Amino acid sequence: MDFARAMSVRAELEKRLEGISRLTRRKSRFGESQSYFLADREIAHFHGDQGLDLRLTRERIRELKADGTLDSRVRTRGASAEWATVRVSV
């Protein structure tokens, strides 16, 4: 994997997230990294340059799995997961 390209993917995603007026970027409640919040709810954070965790809710993840539209780049953490990890590297 090309490290510079992976960094550019994350940088581009961060630029787009920061362009969403209702999102704020601040320290995660779950660790030391920076996360994106909608009001008081954390909805996204990165894991290095290769993964983006998104809060989708249990119901939405179940729906996506049931209708077969959950992309192969997306991983969830079990039946009760509220978060999905999206592989964002190239």
C-alpha positions in Angstrom: 0.0 0.0 0.0 1.2 3.5 -0.8 1.4 5.4 2.5 1.1 8.8 0.8 -2.0 7.8 -1.1 -3.6 6.4 2.1 -2.8 9.7 3.9 -4.4 11.6 1.0 -7.6 9.6 1.3 -7.9 10.3 5.0 -7.0 14.0 4.4 -9.7 14.3 1.7 -12.3 12.6 4.0 -11.4 14.9 6.9 -11.7 18.0 4.6 -15.2 16.9 3.5 -16.3 16.1 7.1 -15.0 19.5 8.3 -17.1 21.1 5.5 -20.3 19.8 7.0 -21.6 22.7 9.0 -23.4 20.8 11.7 -20.4 18.6 12.5 -17.8 19.5 15.1 -14.3 18.0 15.6 -13.1 17.4 19.1 -11.5 14.8 21.4 -13.3 11.5 21.4 -15.1 10.3 24.5 -13.5 6.9 23.9 -9.8 7.8 23.6 -7.3 10.4 22.7 -8.1 10.8 19.0 -10.1 13.5 17.4 -13.7 12.6 16.4 -16.6 14.1 14.6 -19.8 15.0 16.6 -23.3 15.9 15.6 -24.5 17.8 18.6 -23.3 15.8 21.6 -23.2 12.4 19.8 -19.9 11.1 18.4 -20.6 9.8 14.9 -17.2 9.3 13.3 -13.5 8.8 14.1 -10.5 7.4 12.3 -8.3 4.4 13.0 -5.0 5.5 11.6 -5.1 6.2 7.8 -6.9 3.0 6.9 -10.2 2.9 8.8 -13.1 5.2 9.5 -15.6 4.2 12.2 -19.1 5.5 11.5 -22.1 5.3 13.9 -24.9 3.9 11.9 -27.2 2.5 14.7 -28.0 -1.1 15.2 -31.2 -0.8 13.3 -29.6 0.6 10.2 -26.8 -2.0 10.2 -29.4 -4.8 10.5 -31.3 -3.3 7.5 -28.2 -3.0 5.4 -27.2 -6.6 6.2 -30.7 -7.9 5.6 -31.1 -6.4 2.2 -27.5 -7.2 1.1 -26.4 -3.7 0.6 -23.6 -3.5 3.2 -20.4 -3.0 1.1 -17.6 -5.5 1.4 -15.3 -2.7 2.7 -17.5 -2.4 5.8 -17.0 -4.4 9.0 -19.3 -4.5 12.0 -18.7 -5.8 15.5 -21.5 -8.2 15.9 -25.3 -8.3 16.1 -25.6 -5.4 18.6 -23.0 -3.1 16.9 -23.8 0.6 16.4 -20.6 1.3 14.7 -19.3 0.2 11.3 -15.7 0.3 10.2 -15.1 1.4 6.7 -11.7 0.6 5.0 -10.7 3.9 3.4 -7.2 3.2 2.1 -6.5 2.7 -1.5 
